[in-house]
Amino acid sequence: MPIEVTMPKLSPTMESGVIAQWLVKVGDTIKEGDVLADIETDKATMQMKSYEDGVIALIDHEAGEEVQLGDRVMVLAKKGEDPKEVAASLAGGAKADAKPAAPEKPAADNGARKQSPADAGAEGDEADDEGEEAVAVGAGGRVRSSPLARKIAAEARVDIARVKGTGPGGRVVRKDVEDFLAGKGKGKADAPAAAASAPAARAAAPVARVSTAPLEEKRIPNSRMRKTIAQRMAQSKQTAPEIHVTVDVRVDKLMALRETLNKELAAEKVKLSVGDFVTKAVAVALRRHPALNATFEPDAIVRHGGINIGIAVALEEGLIVPVLHRADELGLIEIRRGSEALASAARGGNLSGEQLSGGTFTISNLGMYGVKQFDAIINLPEVAILAVSAAEKRPVVEGDAIVVGQVMTLTLSADHRAVDGAVAADYMRTLRNLLEEPARMLL
């Protein structure tokens, strides 16, 4: 019996996903663990993998389409089954009332895909005389494009003919329009202008003057990640009454220890960051103050047995918080490698559901930007988040003398429904002691 592959739950809060791109096609033989597509969820763009072996008989949705959690996205023919017969028996796609897909075009079509049911009925577009998928009509003529791409372009008041398509056969998909609006893509109509302006730009480069030309007005549609960030940040500020506790930490001993350890670890190509020491100290301090390693529920405060540190990672499209599990049980080298792996997976869109779930406390570090102090917004349902700023040289008092010391400012934002001021202050005192005397982390 054929295998139906449905849209999987790739993040804890996912309700639907947009197919960013297919990495396979009808007729491909796949095995368990093969990556089928990149899926844009409310958290990040993640990989959808196969849990079965088979041959792809049918793909229900085009790239750029949004699919609800649990809806069918493709069908696999099992060993001994004819993929073409399977596809014929299931023609019509994921929707029960969908019409059968249009027949494939001849070889002269240059590999373009057949028309999808969704394209056939979207916004009244009509197929051309060669049986291509739906088109949009703009100032530049008829343009092959997906329904979602046309909708975004229309909302942004952009002539879709200016957008260069990267889909099959030059088809304009959602990402093409979003890249164009963000200024990444080069529109068809923009190419001559860009070429003409290049010599002038080269000639003006040595002058190094600030341009006074009017800035280009852009309308950038919110991605699913940005919409989720907006919703969750507003929910946090409206729901959790915050208390902020700030301390200055002198890190001279920590910086000296870091330099010594990095010299010893150079052969292993490991370079510890200040953030790694902060992560270790945060985890150790949470063992001593379990009230901060908790989540808030309407009927209870849940203190967690595992200390799982969420580490905020900035991406071009927004912020994501992958989780370093059991951080209190890890050494500095393991924390460095684990943090690097999470950041790399986040930027490559390869985070797993496990890496995005289970966080009990979050760290937001802007020290690399030279930030002196900031307040972070609590990542609900967690009850606290730590904002980490830059370690910098400042005048400090030693006895009756003023000397130069390396100091960093840390700010804890805590949910006052679950964490009292004295509890938050006591936690920060412990954290400061650990960072000022890093050998105490071993006790």
C-alpha positions in Angstrom: 0.0 0.0 0.0 1.4 3.5 -0.9 2.9 5.6 1.9 1.4 9.0 2.5 3.9 11.6 3.8 2.3 14.4 5.8 3.6 17.8 7.0 5.5 17.0 10.2 5.6 19.0 13.4 9.1 20.5 13.1 8.8 23.0 16.0 6.9 22.8 19.3 4.4 25.6 18.3 4.1 24.8 14.6 0.6 24.7 13.1 1.5 24.9 9.4 4.6 25.1 7.2 5.6 26.8 3.9 7.5 24.6 1.5 10.5 26.8 0.8 11.9 24.4 -1.8 11.7 20.8 -2.8 14.9 18.9 -2.9 13.4 15.8 -4.6 11.1 15.2 -7.6 8.6 12.7 -8.8 10.4 9.5 -9.7 13.2 9.8 -7.2 14.1 6.8 -5.1 14.5 7.9 -1.5 15.6 6.2 1.7 14.8 6.7 5.4 16.7 9.8 6.5 16.9 11.5 3.1 16.0 15.2 3.1 12.9 15.9 1.1 12.3 19.7 1.4 13.2 22.8 3.3 10.1 23.9 5.3 9.6 27.4 6.7 8.0 27.1 10.1 7.2 29.7 12.7 10.7 29.2 14.2 13.0 28.7 11.3 13.5 27.1 7.9 14.0 23.4 8.7 14.6 20.2 6.9 11.8 17.7 6.3 13.2 14.2 6.2 11.8 10.9 5.1 10.9 8.2 7.6 10.3 5.5 4.9 11.9 4.0 1.8 10.2 4.3 -1.5 9.8 6.0 -4.9 8.1 9.4 -5.1 4.8 8.8 -7.0 3.1 12.1 -6.3 3.9 15.6 -4.9 0.8 17.5 -3.8 2.1 21.0 -3.3 4.4 23.4 -5.1 7.2 25.3 -3.5 5.9 28.4 -1.8 2.6 26.9 -0.7 1.5 26.8 2.9 0.5 23.3 4.2 -1.3 22.7 7.4 0.2 20.3 10.0 -0.8 16.7 9.2 -1.9 17.4 5.6 -0.4 15.2 2.9 2.5 16.6 0.9 3.6 13.5 -1.1 3.0 9.8 -1.7 5.6 7.1 -1.9 5.3 3.9 -3.9 6.6 1.0 -1.8 8.8 -1.8 -3.2 6.9 -3.7 -5.9 4.4 -0.9 -6.6 4.3 1.0 -9.9 4.7 4.7 -9.1 2.7 5.7 -12.2 -0.2 3.5 -11.2 0.0 4.9 -7.6 -0.1 8.5 -8.9 -3.0 7.7 -11.3 -5.0 6.2 -8.5 -4.4 9.3 -6.3 -4.7 12.0 -8.9 -6.2 15.2 -7.4 -3.6 15.9 -4.7 -4.2 16.4 -1.0 -7.6 18.0 -1.2 -10.6 15.8 -1.6 -12.4 18.2 -4.0 -9.3 19.1 -6.0 -9.3 18.5 -9.8 -6.9 16.1 -11.4 -3.5 17.6 -12.2 -2.9 18.8 -15.8 -0.9 16.4 -17.9 2.8 17.0 -18.2 4.1 19.1 -21.1 6.3 17.8 -23.9 10.1 18.0 -23.7 10.1 21.4 -25.4 8.8 22.8 -22.0 12.4 22.9 -20.7 11.6 21.0 -17.6 8.8 23.2 -16.2 6.4 21.5 -13.7 2.8 20.7 -14.5 0.1 23.0 -13.3 -1.0 22.5 -9.8 -4.7 22.5 -8.7 -4.1 25.5 -6.5 -2.5 27.5 -9.4 -5.4 26.6 -11.7 -8.0 28.2 -9.5 -6.0 31.1 -7.9 -7.1 34.6 -8.5 -8.7 33.8 -11.9 -5.4 33.3 -13.7 -5.5 31.3 -16.9 -3.0 28.9 -18.4 -1.4 29.9 -21.7 -1.9 28.1 -25.0 1.0 25.7 -24.2 -0.6 24.4 -21.0 1.7 26.1 -18.6 0.8 26.8 -15.0 -1.0 30.0 -14.1 0.5 33.3 -15.0 0.3 36.9 -13.9 0.0 39.8 -16.3 2.2 42.8 -15.4 3.7 45.8 -17.2 6.5 43.4 -18.4 4.1 40.9 -19.9 2.8 37.5 -18.8 4.9 36.1 -15.9 4.8 32.5 -14.7 4.4 32.6 -10.9 2.9 30.9 -7.9 -0.4 32.2 -6.3 1.5 33.1 -3.1 4.1 35.1 -5.0 1.4 37.0 -6.9 -0.5 37.7 -3.7 2.6 39.1 -1.9 3.6 41.2 -5.0 0.1 42.6 -5.2 0.0 43.5 -1.5 3.4 45.3 -1.9 2.2 47.0 -5.1 5.1 45.6 -7.1 4.9 44.7 -10.8 5.7 40.9 -10.6 7.3 41.2 -14.1 10.2 43.0 -12.4 11.0 40.0 -10.2 13.4 37.4 -11.5 12.1 33.9 -11.0 14.3 31.1 -9.6 11.7 28.4 -9.7 11.3 25.6 -12.3 11.4 27.2 -15.8 11.9 30.6 -14.4 8.8 30.6 -12.3 8.5 33.3 -9.7 7.9 31.9 -6.2 7.3 33.5 -2.8 11.0 33.7 -1.9 11.8 35.6 -5.1 9.3 38.3 -4.3 10.4 38.6 -0.7 14.1 38.8 -1.8 13.2 41.5 -4.3 11.3 43.5 -1.7 14.3 43.1 0.7 16.6 44.4 -1.9 18.5 41.1 -2.4 17.1 40.2 -5.8 17.8 42.1 -9.0 14.6 42.7 -10.9 14.5 42.3 -14.7 13.8 46.0 -15.2 16.6 46.9 -12.7 19.4 45.3 -14.5 20.2 48.1 -17.1 20.0 50.8 -14.4 22.3 48.8 -12.2 24.8 48.3 -15.0 24.7 52.0 -16.0 25.3 53.2 -12.4 28.3 50.9 -11.8 31.0 53.2 -13.3 29.6 56.1 -11.4 29.8 54.1 -8.2 33.4 53.1 -8.8 34.4 56.7 -9.5 32.7 58.0 -6.4 34.2 55.4 -4.0 37.4 57.3 -3.1 35.5 60.4 -2.1 34.0 58.5 0.9 31.2 61.1 1.4 27.8 60.3 2.9 25.2 60.2 0.3 22.3 62.6 0.6 20.1 60.9 -2.0 16.7 59.9 -0.7 16.5 56.4 0.7 14.4 53.9 -1.2 11.1 53.1 0.5 10.5 49.4 0.9 7.7 47.3 2.1 9.0 44.0 3.4 6.3 41.4 4.2 6.7 39.7 7.6 7.9 36.2 7.4 6.4 33.5 9.5 9.3 33.8 11.9 8.9 37.5 12.2 5.1 37.2 12.8 5.8 34.6 15.6 8.5 36.8 17.2 6.1 39.8 17.2 3.3 37.7 18.7 5.4 36.1 21.4 7.2 39.3 22.4 3.9 41.2 22.7 2.5 38.3 24.7 5.5 38.3 27.1 5.3 42.0 27.7 1.6 41.9 28.2 1.5 38.8 30.4 4.6 38.7 32.5 5.3 41.5 35.0 9.1 41.8 34.8 11.6 42.6 37.4 15.1 43.6 36.3 18.3 43.0 38.3 21.6 44.3 37.1 25.1 43.6 38.3 28.6 44.6 37.2 31.0 41.7 37.1 34.8 42.1 37.2 36.2 39.4 34.9 40.0 39.9 35.1 40.6 36.4 36.4 38.2 34.9 33.9 39.9 36.6 31.0 43.3 35.5 32.2 42.1 31.9 32.6 40.5 32.0 29.1 43.7 33.1 27.5 45.7 30.3 29.3 43.2 27.6 28.3 43.0 28.8 24.7 46.7 28.5 24.4 46.5 24.9 25.6 43.5 24.1 23.4 45.0 25.6 20.2 46.2 22.2 19.0 42.6 20.9 19.3 41.3 24.0 17.3 39.1 25.0 20.2 38.8 28.6 21.2 36.7 29.3 24.3 34.6 32.5 24.3 33.6 34.7 27.2 30.1 33.5 26.5 31.1 29.9 27.2 32.2 30.8 30.7 28.9 32.7 31.2 26.9 29.7 30.0 28.7 27.4 32.4 28.3 29.8 35.3 24.6 30.3 34.5 24.1 26.5 34.6 26.0 26.0 37.8 24.1 28.9 39.5 20.8 27.5 38.4 21.6 24.2 40.3 21.9 26.3 43.4 18.8 28.4 42.6 16.2 26.1 41.0 13.5 28.7 41.3 15.0 30.4 38.2 15.2 27.1 36.2 11.4 27.0 35.9 8.4 27.7 33.7 5.1 29.3 34.7 1.7 27.7 34.3 -1.7 29.1 35.3 -2.0 26.6 38.1 1.6 25.9 39.0 5.3 26.8 38.7 7.2 23.9 37.3 10.8 23.6 38.5 12.6 21.4 36.0 15.0 18.6 36.7 17.2 19.3 33.7 19.0 22.6 33.1 18.6 23.3 29.4 20.0 26.6 28.3 18.5 28.4 25.3 21.1 30.5 23.4 19.6 33.3 21.3 21.0 33.3 17.8 20.4 36.2 15.4 19.5 35.3 11.9 18.8 37.6 9.0 15.1 36.9 9.2 14.8 37.1 13.0 15.9 35.6 16.3 15.9 31.9 17.1 16.7 30.1 20.4 18.2 26.7 20.1 18.7 24.7 23.3 21.9 23.3 24.9 20.5 20.4 26.9 22.0 19.4 30.3 24.3 22.4 30.2 25.3 22.0 33.9 26.7 18.6 33.1 29.0 19.9 30.3 32.6 21.1 30.5 33.7 24.3 28.8 35.0 22.4 25.7 31.6 20.6 25.3 29.8 23.9 25.8 31.9 25.6 23.1 31.4 22.8 20.6 27.7 22.4 21.4 27.1 26.2 21.1 28.9 26.3 17.7 26.9 23.3 16.4 23.6 25.0 17.4 24.6 28.3 15.8 25.7 26.6 12.7 22.6 24.5 12.4 20.4 27.6 13.1 22.1 29.6 10.3 22.0 26.6 7.9 18.3 25.9 8.7 19.2 22.4 9.9 17.9 22.5 13.5 16.0 19.5 14.7 12.8 19.7 16.8 14.8 18.5 19.8 17.3 21.3 19.4 14.4 23.8 19.5 12.5 22.5 22.5 12.9 21.9 26.2 14.6 25.2 27.2 14.4 26.1 30.8 16.4 29.4 30.9 17.6 31.7 28.1 20.8 33.7 27.5 20.9 36.7 25.1 24.4 37.9 24.4 25.1 41.2 22.6 28.6 41.6 23.9 30.1 41.1 20.5 28.4 44.3 19.4 30.0 46.3 22.2 26.7 46.8 24.0 27.2 48.1 27.6 23.9 47.1 29.1 20.4 46.0 27.9 17.2 44.3 29.1 16.1 41.1 27.4 12.4 40.1 27.0 11.5 36.9 28.8 11.1 33.8 26.6 7.7 32.5 27.9 6.9 30.2 29.5 10.4 30.4 31.1 10.5 32.6 34.1 13.9 34.3 33.4 16.4 35.4 30.8 19.9 36.8 31.2 21.2 39.7 29.1 25.0 39.6 28.6 26.9 42.7 27.6 30.5 43.4 26.5 33.5 42.9 28.8 35.4 46.2 28.7 38.1 48.1 30.6 36.6 50.4 33.2 37.9 52.3 36.2 37.3 50.3 39.4 38.0 50.9 43.0 40.5 48.7 44.9 40.8 49.8 48.5 41.4 53.6 48.2 42.8 53.5 44.7 41.2 53.6 41.3 42.6 51.0 38.9 41.7 49.7 35.5 39.7 46.5 35.5 37.7 44.4 33.0 34.1 44.6 33.7 30.9 43.3 32.1 27.3 44.1 33.0 24.7 41.4 33.3 20.9 42.0 33.6 18.4 39.4 34.7 14.8 39.8 33.5 12.5 37.7 35.7 8.8 37.0 35.7 7.6 38.5 39.0 4.7 36.1 39.1 7.1 33.3 39.8 10.3 35.0 41.0 10.6 37.4 43.9 13.1 40.3 43.9 15.2 38.8 46.7 15.4 35.4 44.8 16.5 37.1 41.6 19.1 39.2 43.5 20.5 36.1 45.3 20.8 34.3 41.9 22.8 37.3 40.4 25.1 37.4 43.5 25.9 33.7 43.0 26.4 34.2 39.3 28.8 37.2 39.8 30.8 35.2 42.4 31.3 32.3 39.9 32.4 34.6 37.1 34.8 36.7 39.3 36.3 33.5 40.7 35.9 31.0 37.9 37.6 28.2 39.9 34.4 28.1 42.0 32.6 26.5 39.1 34.5 23.3 39.9 33.1 23.1 43.5 
